[in-house]
Amino acid sequence: MCVMHISTNTSTIGIVTNCNSEVKSYLGYEKSELIHQKVTKIMPKMYADIHDQFIKDYLDKADSMKLPV
């Protein structure tokens, strides 16, 4: 199974922070080729163009669903 972690920090949203070595067999990239790169590097352009905004929208919605403490 190929696993990738991406940043959700505002200034680095969508940057690959870690991945396992299976990326080579699944995606054809070495781990070192993806770390510190945008995850959109491995997506078709039609998805890559909207991906960062999708993450931002998701995080905004998730924040609004949190219960007040």
Buried (B, 14 or more C-beta within 10 A) or exposed (E): EEEBEBBBEEEEBBBBBEBEEEBBEEBEBEBEBBBEBBBBEBBEEEEBEEBBEEBBEEEEEEEEEEEEE
